[in-house]
Amino acid sequence: MKIILSGGTGFIGKALLDRLLVAGHRIVLLTRNPGPARLLIQGYGEVQKWDGRAAGEWTSHIESADAVINLAGESIIAKRWTARQKEKIISTRIAATKAIVEAISKAAKKPSVFVNASAIGYYGNVENEEVTKSRSKGNGFLADTCEQWENTAREAEKSGVRVVLTRIGIVLEKEGGALQRMLLPFQIFMGGHLGSGKQWFSWIHRDDIVEAIIFLLGASNIVGPVNLVSPNPVSMKEFCKVLGKVMGRPSWAPVPSFVLRSVLGEMSEMLLTGQRVIPQKLKEAGYRFKYPRLEEALAAILKNKQF
């Protein structure tokens, strides 16, 4: 397949790019920094400079593309959520998605599928019930952001393109994301759960994110929102207990909610609330998780890491 990929140099995108190249797909990588991106693609695809907003040379590839994958957007956890940062989180997602949708609408030959990133933050805080893709939008900044993001992506449906909205959970790998930030306290024997520890932690190994996206490219019967999470979510307290076990460290020093709120401000709600999300569509479609359970996922991630 010829695949246009934006956001291919980030935490998820880089791993996806590597896997797509190994599988023999032809990649057009859209990026703000072509130099480093060319080192990643190693001559097995094409790099197009893109500011994440405007049309450009890259749009000429739409007509010959089989699929478009959009992971572009400012990191949710990069900085404290000031008013300016919140606007950047929203605007980078909407602008990139809108530009891609407009390019698709103008193409004489459309790609067959458009996979657009989203997040389980769409559901807001859900304390007890299982959450499937049929649950309505929740409340809060992340829920509002995801709704706008998804609505923008859905405009591609008007062009007759299959649109898949990947509502991504907490992605685990050692060199980035939430896990990287959680390792240090455990390394110095100060690990523990955040807040009450009762909030749900819907996680997924990065390998399964990559394989699930590739699975969705070929699953022509799947449209709309898809939860990309492990089939076995855990509480925050259980997550930290298992992490401590895998690392050979205790989980005994919880961080009170008020401390997180004072340090992180509104962003702390990401850590103090959660959802028990179930990957219903993926399971029904026959996707088989490489890491369905937390302990085996963490053991694989931290296997060769020295503490």
Helices and strands as residue ranges (DSSP letters): E 2-6, H 13-22, E 26-31, H 34-41, E 45-49, G 57-64, E 67-70, H 83-106, E 113-119, G 120-123, E 130-131, H 141-154, G 155-159, E 162-168, E 170-172, H 177-187, E 200-201, E 203-205, H 206-218, E 224-228, E 234-235, H 236-247, H 257-264, G 265-268, H 269-272, E 276-277, H 280-285, H 294-301
